């Protein structure tokens, strides 16, 4: 009976870390993704050479990018038409 409990405890100790690892879906960014993000915030007004105002400038540019993405997600696509009847 004691060996059965030990085996169950060992099995539980092995499976808990594996289950926690399997749930982490955070993948590191690729170089292309980082470059695309930088280009996007530069288009939104961020200047990387202005290091004196770094936190305010990058936060403002990221807020503009987020607002643009949200505006595009909620109503930008109404180019078609529809008819009812004959």
N, CA, C and O atoms as CSV, one atom per row, in Angstrom:
chain,resi,resn,atom,element,x,y,z
A,1,UNK,N,N,0.823,-1.190,0.000
A,1,UNK,CA,C,0.000,0.000,0.000
A,1,UNK,C,C,0.872,1.261,0.000
A,1,UNK,O,O,0.565,2.254,-0.661
A,2,UNK,N,N,1.965,1.189,0.761
A,2,UNK,CA,C,2.862,2.330,0.844
A,2,UNK,C,C,3.509,2.624,-0.510
A,2,UNK,O,O,3.660,3.785,-0.890
A,3,UNK,N,N,3.889,1.573,-1.234
A,3,UNK,CA,C,4.518,1.774,-2.543
A,3,UNK,C,C,3.521,2.350,-3.550
A,3,UNK,O,O,3.905,3.102,-4.446
A,4,UNK,N,N,2.246,1.997,-3.403
A,4,UNK,CA,C,1.215,2.547,-4.286
A,4,UNK,C,C,1.058,4.048,-4.056
A,4,UNK,O,O,0.925,4.812,-5.012
A,5,UNK,N,N,1.072,4.475,-2.789
A,5,UNK,CA,C,0.986,5.895,-2.472
A,5,UNK,C,C,2.221,6.646,-2.959
A,5,UNK,O,O,2.113,7.767,-3.458
A,6,UNK,N,N,3.379,6.039,-2.817
A,6,UNK,CA,C,4.605,6.669,-3.301
A,6,UNK,C,C,4.579,6.821,-4.819
A,6,UNK,O,O,4.992,7.855,-5.344
A,7,UNK,N,N,4.109,5.822,-5.512
A,7,UNK,CA,C,4.025,5.880,-6.967
A,7,UNK,C,C,3.043,6.958,-7.413
A,7,UNK,O,O,3.292,7.677,-8.381
A,8,UNK,N,N,1.919,7.065,-6.695
A,8,UNK,CA,C,0.936,8.097,-7.035
A,8,UNK,C,C,1.496,9.487,-6.776
A,8,UNK,O,O,1.263,10.411,-7.556
A,9,UNK,N,N,2.238,9.637,-5.679
A,9,UNK,CA,C,2.836,10.938,-5.368
A,9,UNK,C,C,3.892,11.315,-6.399
A,9,UNK,O,O,3.967,12.470,-6.819
A,10,UNK,N,N,4.698,10.360,-6.804
A,10,UNK,CA,C,5.721,10.630,-7.827
A,10,UNK,C,C,5.073,10.979,-9.154
A,10,UNK,O,O,5.526,11.892,-9.844
A,11,UNK,N,N,4.023,10.267,-9.516
A,11,UNK,CA,C,3.322,10.561,-10.762
A,11,UNK,C,C,2.714,11.963,-10.732
A,11,UNK,O,O,2.737,12.677,-11.735
A,12,UNK,N,N,2.172,12.351,-9.582
A,12,UNK,CA,C,1.592,13.689,-9.454
A,12,UNK,C,C,2.670,14.762,-9.553
A,12,UNK,O,O,2.462,15.797,-10.187
A,13,UNK,N,N,3.805,14.522,-8.938
A,13,UNK,CA,C,4.903,15.490,-9.002
A,13,UNK,C,C,5.455,15.645,-10.415
A,13,UNK,O,O,5.927,16.719,-10.789
A,14,UNK,N,N,5.394,14.586,-11.187
A,14,UNK,CA,C,5.889,14.659,-12.569
A,14,UNK,C,C,4.886,15.361,-13.472
A,14,UNK,O,O,5.291,16.148,-14.329
A,15,UNK,N,N,3.593,15.104,-13.310
A,15,UNK,CA,C,2.594,15.649,-14.233
A,15,UNK,C,C,2.262,17.113,-13.975
A,15,UNK,O,O,1.882,17.817,-14.911
A,16,UNK,N,N,2.389,17.597,-12.747
A,16,UNK,CA,C,2.040,18.992,-12.449
A,16,UNK,C,C,2.925,19.971,-13.222
A,16,UNK,O,O,2.379,20.881,-13.845
A,17,UNK,N,N,4.252,19.843,-13.222
A,17,UNK,CA,C,5.062,20.778,-14.014
A,17,UNK,C,C,4.809,20.664,-15.519
A,17,UNK,O,O,4.859,21.662,-16.238
A,18,UNK,N,N,4.539,19.455,-15.987
A,18,UNK,CA,C,4.268,19.291,-17.417
A,18,UNK,C,C,2.968,19.973,-17.812
A,18,UNK,O,O,2.884,20.567,-18.887
A,19,UNK,N,N,1.955,19.897,-16.961
A,19,UNK,CA,C,0.683,20.558,-17.259
A,19,UNK,C,C,0.856,22.070,-17.250
A,19,UNK,O,O,0.274,22.763,-18.085
A,20,UNK,N,N,1.638,22.586,-16.329
A,20,UNK,CA,C,1.878,24.027,-16.284
A,20,UNK,C,C,2.660,24.483,-17.508
A,20,UNK,O,O,2.392,25.560,-18.041
A,21,UNK,N,N,3.610,23.692,-17.958
A,21,UNK,CA,C,4.386,24.038,-19.147
A,21,UNK,C,C,3.531,23.988,-20.400
A,21,UNK,O,O,3.703,24.811,-21.299
A,22,UNK,N,N,2.619,23.041,-20.473
A,22,UNK,CA,C,1.782,22.895,-21.661
A,22,UNK,C,C,0.825,24.062,-21.821
A,22,UNK,O,O,0.397,24.351,-22.938
A,23,UNK,N,N,0.476,24.742,-20.731
A,23,UNK,CA,C,-0.475,25.832,-20.819
A,23,UNK,C,C,0.165,27.159,-21.180
A,23,UNK,O,O,-0.550,28.109,-21.496
A,24,UNK,N,N,1.456,27.256,-21.144
A,24,UNK,CA,C,2.098,28.536,-21.484
A,24,UNK,C,C,2.177,28.659,-22.995
A,24,UNK,O,O,2.931,27.939,-23.649
A,25,UNK,N,N,1.395,29.576,-23.544
A,25,UNK,CA,C,1.355,29.762,-24.990
A,25,UNK,C,C,2.088,31.030,-25.414
A,25,UNK,O,O,2.010,31.436,-26.573
A,26,UNK,N,N,2.795,31.651,-24.485
A,26,UNK,CA,C,3.529,32.875,-24.783
A,26,UNK,C,C,4.774,32.529,-25.591
A,26,UNK,O,O,5.723,31.951,-25.060
A,27,UNK,N,N,4.771,32.876,-26.848
A,27,UNK,CA,C,5.912,32.629,-27.720
A,27,UNK,C,C,6.730,33.899,-27.834
A,27,UNK,O,O,6.165,34.993,-27.832
A,28,UNK,N,N,8.040,33.785,-27.934
A,28,UNK,CA,C,8.852,34.992,-28.111
A,28,UNK,C,C,8.590,35.614,-29.486
A,28,UNK,O,O,8.251,34.916,-30.441
A,29,UNK,N,N,8.750,36.911,-29.565
A,29,UNK,CA,C,8.531,37.604,-30.829
A,29,UNK,C,C,9.679,37.337,-31.784
A,29,UNK,O,O,10.828,37.177,-31.372
A,30,UNK,N,N,9.353,37.291,-33.050
A,30,UNK,CA,C,10.398,37.152,-34.054
A,30,UNK,C,C,10.975,38.524,-34.374
A,30,UNK,O,O,10.398,39.548,-34.009
A,31,UNK,N,N,12.094,38.538,-35.044
A,31,UNK,CA,C,12.717,39.800,-35.435
A,31,UNK,C,C,11.798,40.578,-36.378
A,31,UNK,O,O,11.723,41.804,-36.300
A,32,UNK,N,N,11.109,39.877,-37.258
A,32,UNK,CA,C,10.197,40.544,-38.194
A,32,UNK,C,C,9.021,41.188,-37.461
A,32,UNK,O,O,8.574,42.270,-37.842
A,33,UNK,N,N,8.519,40.539,-36.420
A,33,UNK,CA,C,7.406,41.108,-35.656
A,33,UNK,C,C,7.841,42.361,-34.909
A,33,UNK,O,O,7.103,43.345,-34.856
A,34,UNK,N,N,9.039,42.324,-34.332
A,34,UNK,CA,C,9.544,43.498,-33.619
A,34,UNK,C,C,9.758,44.647,-34.594
A,34,UNK,O,O,9.431,45.793,-34.286
A,35,UNK,N,N,10.299,44.351,-35.757
A,35,UNK,CA,C,10.531,45.391,-36.773
A,35,UNK,C,C,9.194,45.977,-37.248
A,35,UNK,O,O,9.084,47.190,-37.426
A,36,UNK,N,N,8.192,45.139,-37.451
A,36,UNK,CA,C,6.877,45.623,-37.881
A,36,UNK,C,C,6.243,46.514,-36.815
A,36,UNK,O,O,5.618,47.524,-37.139
A,37,UNK,N,N,6.403,46.142,-35.548
A,37,UNK,CA,C,5.878,46.979,-34.463
A,37,UNK,C,C,6.574,48.334,-34.425
A,37,UNK,O,O,5.931,49.362,-34.215
A,38,UNK,N,N,7.895,48.334,-34.629
A,38,UNK,CA,C,8.643,49.591,-34.632
A,38,UNK,C,C,8.203,50.490,-35.782
A,38,UNK,O,O,8.025,51.694,-35.598
A,39,UNK,N,N,8.028,49.914,-36.956
A,39,UNK,CA,C,7.568,50.695,-38.110
A,39,UNK,C,C,6.178,51.260,-37.839
A,39,UNK,O,O,5.884,52.399,-38.202
A,40,UNK,N,N,5.333,50.467,-37.205
A,40,UNK,CA,C,3.969,50.910,-36.913
A,40,UNK,C,C,3.949,52.098,-35.946
A,40,UNK,O,O,3.205,53.054,-36.163
A,41,UNK,N,N,4.756,52.047,-34.885
A,41,UNK,CA,C,4.759,53.171,-33.950
A,41,UNK,C,C,5.479,54.379,-34.528
A,41,UNK,O,O,5.168,55.511,-34.160
A,42,UNK,N,N,6.437,54.161,-35.427
A,42,UNK,CA,C,7.073,55.300,-36.099
A,42,UNK,C,C,6.076,56.012,-37.001
A,42,UNK,O,O,6.080,57.240,-37.083
A,43,UNK,N,N,5.225,55.253,-37.675
A,43,UNK,CA,C,4.182,55.865,-38.508
A,43,UNK,C,C,3.161,56.623,-37.656
A,43,UNK,O,O,2.521,57.562,-38.128
A,44,UNK,N,N,3.018,56.204,-36.393
A,44,UNK,CA,C,2.083,56.868,-35.485
A,44,UNK,C,C,2.695,58.082,-34.799
A,44,UNK,O,O,2.047,58.726,-33.974
A,45,UNK,N,N,3.948,58.397,-35.141
A,45,UNK,CA,C,4.554,59.612,-34.615
A,45,UNK,C,C,5.711,59.423,-33.660
A,45,UNK,O,O,6.232,60.411,-33.141
A,46,UNK,N,N,6.135,58.200,-33.407
A,46,UNK,CA,C,7.245,57.964,-32.488
A,46,UNK,C,C,8.569,58.217,-33.197
A,46,UNK,O,O,8.780,57.758,-34.320
A,47,UNK,N,N,9.459,58.951,-32.532
A,47,UNK,CA,C,10.793,59.231,-33.066
A,47,UNK,C,C,11.819,58.563,-32.161
A,47,UNK,O,O,12.020,59.017,-31.034
A,48,UNK,N,N,12.476,57.494,-32.619
A,48,UNK,CA,C,13.423,56.789,-31.751
A,48,UNK,C,C,14.637,57.615,-31.362
A,48,UNK,O,O,15.280,57.305,-30.358
A,49,UNK,N,N,14.972,58.641,-32.105
A,49,UNK,CA,C,16.148,59.444,-31.759
A,49,UNK,C,C,15.845,60.487,-30.683
A,49,UNK,O,O,16.774,61.104,-30.164
A,50,UNK,N,N,14.583,60.702,-30.335
A,50,UNK,CA,C,14.211,61.643,-29.279
A,50,UNK,C,C,14.164,60.902,-27.949
A,50,UNK,O,O,13.083,60.618,-27.435
A,51,UNK,N,N,15.326,60.589,-27.392
A,51,UNK,CA,C,15.393,59.804,-26.168
A,51,UNK,C,C,15.106,60.629,-24.926
A,51,UNK,O,O,14.908,60.064,-23.850
A,52,UNK,N,N,15.080,61.947,-25.045
A,52,UNK,CA,C,14.792,62.790,-23.886
A,52,UNK,C,C,13.332,62.663,-23.431
A,52,UNK,O,O,13.026,62.860,-22.255
A,53,UNK,N,N,12.439,62.337,-24.361
A,53,UNK,CA,C,11.014,62.213,-24.042
A,53,UNK,C,C,10.520,60.793,-24.311
A,53,UNK,O,O,9.383,60.581,-24.733
A,54,UNK,N,N,11.402,59.829,-24.057
A,54,UNK,CA,C,11.113,58.443,-24.419
A,54,UNK,C,C,9.797,57.906,-23.848
A,54,UNK,O,O,8.951,57.482,-24.636
A,55,UNK,N,N,9.578,57.896,-22.583
A,55,UNK,CA,C,8.359,57.204,-22.125
A,55,UNK,C,C,7.080,57.828,-22.661
A,55,UNK,O,O,6.160,57.115,-23.061
A,56,UNK,N,N,7.018,59.159,-22.673
A,56,UNK,CA,C,5.779,59.810,-23.123
A,56,UNK,C,C,5.537,59.570,-24.615
A,56,UNK,O,O,4.409,59.303,-25.030
A,57,UNK,N,N,6.598,59.666,-25.414
A,57,UNK,CA,C,6.435,59.533,-26.869
A,57,UNK,C,C,6.021,58.123,-27.278
A,57,UNK,O,O,5.126,57.959,-28.107
A,58,UNK,N,N,6.654,57.113,-26.711
A,58,UNK,CA,C,6.313,55.745,-27.112
A,58,UNK,C,C,4.916,55.375,-26.621
A,58,UNK,O,O,4.182,54.673,-27.317
A,59,UNK,N,N,4.542,55.837,-25.433
A,59,UNK,CA,C,3.201,55.534,-24.930
A,59,UNK,C,C,2.127,56.208,-25.765
A,59,UNK,O,O,1.077,55.620,-26.026
A,60,UNK,N,N,2.386,57.441,-26.186
A,60,UNK,CA,C,1.411,58.142,-27.026
A,60,UNK,C,C,1.278,57.462,-28.384
A,60,UNK,O,O,0.171,57.317,-28.903
A,61,UNK,N,N,2.409,57.044,-28.962
A,61,UNK,CA,C,2.362,56.370,-30.263
A,61,UNK,C,C,1.666,55.022,-30.152
A,61,UNK,O,O,0.880,54.664,-31.029
A,62,UNK,N,N,1.938,54.267,-29.091
A,62,UNK,CA,C,1.266,52.987,-28.909
A,62,UNK,C,C,-0.234,53.170,-28.683
A,62,UNK,O,O,-1.030,52.341,-29.124
A,63,UNK,N,N,-0.622,54.234,-28.009
A,63,UNK,CA,C,-2.047,54.515,-27.813
A,63,UNK,C,C,-2.711,54.822,-29.151
A,63,UNK,O,O,-3.835,54.387,-29.401
A,64,UNK,N,N,-2.011,55.579,-30.022
A,64,UNK,CA,C,-2.570,55.869,-31.351
A,64,UNK,C,C,-2.719,54.599,-32.178
A,64,UNK,O,O,-3.724,54.415,-32.866
A,65,UNK,N,N,-1.715,53.719,-32.111
A,65,UNK,CA,C,-1.777,52.461,-32.855
A,65,UNK,C,C,-2.935,51.608,-32.346
A,65,UNK,O,O,-3.673,51.025,-33.140
A,66,UNK,N,N,-3.096,51.534,-31.025
A,66,UNK,CA,C,-4.198,50.752,-30.450
A,66,UNK,C,C,-5.551,51.336,-30.842
A,66,UNK,O,O,-6.490,50.591,-31.125
A,67,UNK,N,N,-5.655,52.661,-30.860
A,67,UNK,CA,C,-6.914,53.297,-31.255
A,67,UNK,C,C,-7.217,53.022,-32.727
A,67,UNK,O,O,-8.368,52.784,-33.093
A,68,UNK,N,N,-6.183,53.054,-33.569
A,68,UNK,CA,C,-6.382,52.752,-34.988
A,68,UNK,C,C,-6.819,51.308,-35.193
A,68,UNK,O,O,-7.695,51.034,-36.013
A,69,UNK,N,N,-6.214,50.387,-34.454
A,69,UNK,CA,C,-6.602,48.979,-34.569
A,69,UNK,C,C,-8.031,48.761,-34.105
A,69,UNK,O,O,-8.783,48.000,-34.715
A,70,UNK,N,N,-8.405,49.440,-33.009
A,70,UNK,CA,C,-9.759,49.284,-32.495
A,70,UNK,C,C,-10.773,49.892,-33.468
A,70,UNK,O,O,-11.839,49.317,-33.686
A,71,UNK,N,N,-10.454,51.035,-34.045
A,71,UNK,CA,C,-11.367,51.655,-35.010
A,71,UNK,C,C,-11.514,50.783,-36.252
A,71,UNK,O,O,-12.604,50.692,-36.818
A,72,UNK,N,N,-10.442,50.148,-36.676
A,72,UNK,CA,C,-10.505,49.277,-37.841
A,72,UNK,C,C,-11.292,48.010,-37.543
A,72,UNK,O,O,-11.906,47.438,-38.444
A,73,UNK,N,N,-11.282,47.567,-36.297
A,73,UNK,CA,C,-11.969,46.330,-35.948
A,73,UNK,C,C,-13.470,46.520,-35.785
A,73,UNK,O,O,-14.223,45.552,-35.891
A,74,UNK,N,N,-13.922,47.739,-35.530
A,74,UNK,CA,C,-15.334,47.954,-35.221
A,74,UNK,C,C,-16.073,48.805,-36.233
A,74,UNK,O,O,-16.819,49.701,-35.840
A,75,UNK,N,N,-15.900,48.565,-37.484
A,75,UNK,CA,C,-16.781,49.260,-38.396
A,75,UNK,C,C,-16.130,49.865,-39.608
A,75,UNK,O,O,-16.648,50.835,-40.161
A,76,UNK,N,N,-15.039,49.338,-40.030
A,76,UNK,CA,C,-14.425,49.920,-41.209
A,76,UNK,C,C,-14.903,49.266,-42.491
A,76,UNK,O,O,-14.675,49.808,-43.572
A,77,UNK,N,N,-15.547,48.136,-42.407
A,77,UNK,CA,C,-15.854,47.392,-43.621
A,77,UNK,C,C,-17.302,47.430,-44.032
A,77,UNK,O,O,-18.059,46.521,-43.693
A,78,UNK,N,N,-17.709,48.451,-44.750
A,78,UNK,CA,C,-19.066,48.534,-45.260
A,78,UNK,C,C,-19.030,48.976,-46.713
A,78,UNK,O,O,-19.722,49.920,-47.095
A,79,UNK,N,N,-18.240,48.309,-47.511
A,79,UNK,CA,C,-18.068,48.713,-48.906
A,79,UNK,C,C,-19.080,48.065,-49.832
A,79,UNK,O,O,-19.255,48.529,-50.958
A,80,UNK,N,N,-19.742,47.024,-49.403
A,80,UNK,CA,C,-20.667,46.314,-50.272
A,80,UNK,C,C,-22.061,46.913,-50.253
A,80,UNK,O,O,-22.328,47.900,-49.568
A,81,UNK,N,N,-22.936,46.297,-51.018
A,81,UNK,CA,C,-24.338,46.729,-51.012
A,81,UNK,C,C,-25.214,45.492,-50.994
A,81,UNK,O,O,-24.752,44.377,-51.233
A,82,UNK,N,N,-26.479,45.709,-50.708
A,82,UNK,CA,C,-27.386,44.567,-50.680
A,82,UNK,C,C,-28.750,45.011,-51.195
A,82,UNK,O,O,-29.139,46.171,-51.061
A,83,UNK,N,N,-29.456,44.067,-51.781
A,83,UNK,CA,C,-30.797,44.361,-52.295
A,83,UNK,C,C,-31.767,43.339,-51.728
A,83,UNK,O,O,-31.406,42.189,-51.476
A,84,UNK,N,N,-32.978,43.769,-51.537
A,84,UNK,CA,C,-34.022,42.862,-51.108
A,84,UNK,C,C,-35.128,42.850,-52.159
A,84,UNK,O,O,-35.360,43.856,-52.829
A,85,UNK,N,N,-35.781,41.765,-52.296
A,85,UNK,CA,C,-36.862,41.691,-53.255
A,85,UNK,C,C,-36.385,41.184,-54.614
A,85,UNK,O,O,-35.373,40.491,-54.726
A,86,UNK,N,N,-37.153,41.556,-55.646
A,86,UNK,CA,C,-36.872,41.060,-56.994
A,86,UNK,C,C,-35.823,41.846,-57.669
A,86,UNK,O,O,-35.472,41.554,-58.812
